[in-house]
Amino acid sequence: AGDMIIVLRPKKEWTSASGFPELSGKMSKALEAVPGLTTGFQFPVQMRFNELMTGARQDVVCKIFGEDLDSLSRFAEQLGKIARSVKGAEDLYIEPVAGAPQVVISYDRAALSRHGIPIALANQVVNMAFAGQSAGMVYEGERRFDLVVRLDESEKRDVENIRNLLIPSPSGIQVPLHQLADIGLKSSPNQIQREDTKRRIVIGFNARGRDVQSIVEELQQKADRQMHLPSGYRITYGGAFENLHQARARLGIAVPVSLLLIFLLLFFAFRSIKQSLLIYTAIPLSAIGGIYFLALRGMPFSISAGVGFIALFGVAVLNGIVLISEFNRLRAQGLRNTTRIVLSGTRTRLRPVLMTAFVASLGFLPMAASQGSGAEVQRPLATVVIGGLMLATFLTLFVLPILFVLSEQRLSLRRLKRSGMTLILILATGGASAVHGQSTVTLERALELAFSHNKDLVSSRLTVEYREKMKAAYLDIPQAEAGGEYGHLEGIEKDNRFIISQRIAFPTVYARRKRMLSEEWSAGLIGQELSRRQLARSVSGVFYRGLILEEKRKLLVYTDSLYGQFSQKSTLRLQQGESNLLEEATAALQREQIGIQLKSLENELRINRLELQLLLQSEEPVVPVAASPRIQPPPVLPDEPGEEHPELSLLRQQIRISESAHELEKSRLLPDLVFGYSNQSIKNVNPNRFSSVQLGVGIPLFTRGQRAVAKAARTQIDIAENDHRRKEAQLRTEIDQALSDYSTQRQILERFERSQLPRAETIIRVVQSQLEAGEIDYLSWTILVNQAIKIQADYTDALQAFNQSVLQLNYLKGL
């Protein structure tokens, strides 16, 4: 038994086989010409793992346990014959347990008696012939050695020489051994393997073209029908089949747990079982696609495919999350028509849904087409993910919106069909415009849109309106109390009395409450201005970052054109024999790296435009445009801001509010005023009615609680003042840092524009002309061009840092 590692040529150089199964089949057929040779073909790592796990090198290992070696050998031959009839079982191996040649000498006791030769003497002669016996001593100076007599090695190999061994008899006659015994060559056990204290024999084979489970199940069924093992004999099936069962048991736990966790996360995100179940429909839809594509490519279910399903389920629900979140957002904005919600939301989120699906699918495409090492693990996983996402995305775009409509309204079948057809038409006709529809916007227009549509700023305006309306609530007077009495009030006659009274707080309370509400309204105005300034900074930052990213994209496109020209020239030079393959490979590698950078940059651009769209609350993506990607700072930066920063103003206003609240709580210790009027009859005295007016004062006797509230309000003033001092110191530090950063970034930018950028352009122009003239080689050209391009790329980074410093300084200075 031995291993031979065969190093194959690159697959594109193969001439007679298209894959490993076909190649191993042709090798096995060619080696059938060697008698007595059993072969198996596997990858080295796979073979070593099989050997470590089961003791055999094959994918599937069948072990027969029993006591008798001849019976084990016979049963192994039967099972091997059955395995040959199973489709997909290749490279059959039956462990040899017999076949070792052995010389067997059986003495004839009658012949030994006739010659008077004891068995011990015959054994001594045979032992001397094979093992050797000492016949004396040999001396070499002071050293001595045994003189051993035995047959020569060449004589031992011939059985006839053993038959002619002479055995001395007591009478002095030399009798040949073949007259005293039967001598022959017999087959004897080769090896005896044990496992769990039981003798066993191994039958192994590799799986080709079928999944391991179906092969083993078919083998088990045939073995149960055709083989009848006696008591004490049994067959076990291991190797990859055993690993498959163990992995399936683990997947039986992992998959349900994964599905449960997905549902729990969906529920926590949407707080709705109904919407969680709607999104959950993506899982069976994706599973259908994964199973279909596995069948389409003729791949059996495997552990890697199971792992692919787990990954697929997690990615598939993202499409549902994107759609349902958009539906909920439209409903929160006040849209109530379910059909309009579905149509608008699906149109808006068509591109994100397609991006989610295509990014994952295209990322797994190289794995699905893999043919190299590890392809048997990569292909099923990638096939499941790609097939599942393709079908799940298509069905989610149509099925999920219809299910959402059904969950919100009980539609008739006719209305359902009409809604479904409308969805299809909208997605077919309007989807493309939603994907490609983008509008340009200047910074002024962007700020105008943000100030009018941004939800945070709208909330600030509504807060100001609310506090302005609350100013009229300072005059909070309790309800008037009215009552009447009837009966014997003043005598035997029945009289009646009507009473009305009103209790009000001391007038100072209302004045101070009005002041506090006015101060809160002023705080709302300052907060609105602060929100406006913060929004302007955010919009400007995202706007100019988009311009910088566009400059980087232009630089990469220009670099790609340089290397494109260089690649074309390298190809021509290679064809003409003026250069080597290294030059062409370098150019191609540089272009591939630039392509990767462009892909990454385009993704950053898309994210930037989505951020700008969110800030502007626009219905479609917007593209920033400006005369220059550089923010122009003010001509002169003042040493101190012209007005107090809104953050400081807000904290100062909070001090005023705390002071007003403190004065209000103190005024509540003043007495309340009570006014009343009564009218009654006293028939025993006068038939006319009597009226009276009541004036009273509420005396605050138990004021401990209110005084504690007033003291607490005084503490709020200290807290507000401390916050104002802390923020004031922080702003001073931030302004100093911003001024220092602005100065540094301006110097760096001016150095780039004054010297480094012109030199970079000069380098590119000169090396282009020198390369065309043959004055420099391709390596020098690449180094110099990369150096110049890096300077230009560093300039865009410096420009971004300069813009950020200007934005921060303008925000802090209030410019």
Summary of the structure (lengths in Angstrom):
residues: 815
radius of gyration: 48.3
end to end distance: 85.9
largest distance: 180.4
contacts: 2371
relative contact order: 0.06
helix: 65%
strand: 15%
